[in-house]
Amino acid sequence: GTAGGHSETGAFNPADILARQVLGYLASGVAPAGAALVNLLPVDHMARAICALAADPAHAGRTFHLTHTAPVPAERLFAACAAEGRAIRRLPAAEWQAELRRIAQDPGHPAHALAALGPGQGFSGPRWPYDATATRDALSPRGPEGCAGEWAGGLTGARADELAEPPLSDALLRRMVRALIAALPPAQPAPAALPMPAALPMPAALPMP
């Protein structure tokens, strides 16, 4: 799944693809139109889950995928941008392709490295295609079947609370957006207008012969 910002600070990895995408939308004020789901897990939650799975020898050699079980519509993310003073206008395909061409010619744009991904950039439908049921079962307070040690009876108390999936609330999305806005490069001042040259004096009229 996608590692989102920290649940307390909102801090993102600025090189992450989703972070670059949203930074690009914030910098340009536009994004592609279309339906999409935002599947984010705060990076601190993801780190705790990885450590918990790695700590149990019963999981040795297994592969786990971790995604949020309740992704939210992209409109919620754009609403969070608007609530933080950065409204994003959604563009139809032709206009978005033109914007991508402009971004591709601007190495300083946050989404410059993603311009080659094409016009869709994930805005292709309202269904999330990935499943993390096995991972959630392994992290469940019930305890995954066949695990040993402290996992045999499931997680309890603080350990279970630490691994509970955080909801993608409006407050959390706004926290992540604030961190991204703070990471935007400073706006470049417009070049100063050049002064108009002073008018040259008209030459004196020559005397008639």
Secondary structure, DSSP 8 states (H G I E B T S, - for coil): -EEE--TTT----TTSHHHHHHHHHHHHTEEE-S--EE-EEEHHHHHHHHHHHHT-GGGTT-------SS-EEHHHHHHHHHHTT---EEE-HHHHHHHHHHHHT-TTSTTGGGGGG-S-TT-S-S------HHHHHHHSTT--TT--GGGTT---HHHHHHTS-----HHHHHHHHHHHHHHS-------------------------
